[in-house]
């Protein structure tokens, strides 16, 4: 007699059974006030919150509630998103490096555990866990419809008994996206060749939308896109800025698209000669970047409310050193990071409306550390305890540094497979794209709707962070801390 194959319940059926089982047990956690459950869930890393959605229907509904998503985002802090930059491959994978409490994480499981001595003795721990998320695949319909791109259709089953997904090889220049910048948990993606913005996505929820075509009549009439993505807090609208070179007449033109509409709006000639919007950064309703004019590099600002641009005063550093000056966010302020042979300086912009003042917040001395690598550093996160997390692109490494509690920099090398990487400071968000669009005529797609069954070469490989320590000295502006950092715990 043949043994019947054991059936597997669907996730929805399993959640219903879980709810029924919970009700039979009597008083349970779902009987607690919603505000209390919110407080518990909000202390978890994003990956754990998503896992809790599968516990039961009650929790699924609670976590899927737009109000909970807004509450989660209001308390979220930025973390690095790591992306491989292997030019010979296309990867949809992003690795979110979240700090999380607890112990016992295994370094071999994409985890890094760091411990350091406090000034008062004892030990404290930081845990960074890398979690995989996906962005859409460019020209996905062509990949699915064309069988000629299939490099190898792997038959049989893996060691878990599951059917293996077909592995495909595709062209990077035709199916890869470039990440423009991050804003409020959403990423803007562009064509890698022209830098034309074409997609906005939320890698945490897996949702994405395609942007409409340009208002320009013909693609042949424009070239050299520059772009940025941001939020207007006064109208709750998300906007994409696109600047391109118009050939007839030969001038730079700016367009703005509001998410949820079906067109681009012409906002006039671009006032600055931009060489490309490198290091595009969103801060408090404006986009910032570097631009070039005859006298050198300067800082450019685009106000997303007025849709006007202006030049911003620069700190006392040489912006021409583009290989050692980066732009980012430190706390909630625009930040420039400048590296020379002696130290790394972090400047922040205090914006008081008509008056904008740069001040030096942190200076890290490196002259006594022969192992400290030269090059471009980017600010990733300024933690509430005063510690700084930065990324060094030449060595594919993170540096965790606390200027008071810990006189050594913790050097975290990205390992797992051979590739260069980029790191983007990103606030993970559970907010749905459907809740931020103006109108309801735009189709919101999901990453797993079509290409989930296809496996790209290299996507199954895992990353981890390998720890080293370097001796450092520092000069920290004590007025920034207000004397309260000493008693705060790691977050």
Secondary structure, 3 states (H helix, E strand, C coil): CCCCCCCCCCHHHHHHHHHHHHHHCCCCHHHCCHHHHHHHHCCCCHHHHHHHCCCCHHHHHHHHCHHHHHHHHHHCCCEEEEEECCCCCCCCEEEEEEECCCCCCCHHHCEEEEEEECCCCCEEEEEEEEEEEECCCCCHHHHHHCHHHCCECCCCECCCCCECCEEECCCHHHHCEEEEEEECCEEEEEECCCCCEEEEEECCCCEEEECCCCCCCCHHHEEEEEEEEEEECCCCEEEEEEEEEECCCCEEEEEEEECCCCCCEEEEECCCCCCCCCCCEEECCEEEEEEEECCEEEEEEEECCCCEEEEECCCCCCCCCCCCEEEEEECCEEEEEEECCCEEEEEEEEEECCEEEEEEEEEEECCCCCCCCCCCEEEEEECCCCEEEEEECCCCEEEEEECCCCCEEEEEEEECCCCCEEEEEECCCCCCHHHCCCCCCCCCEEHHHCHHHEEECCCCCCCEEEEEEEECEEEECHHHCCCCHHHCCCC
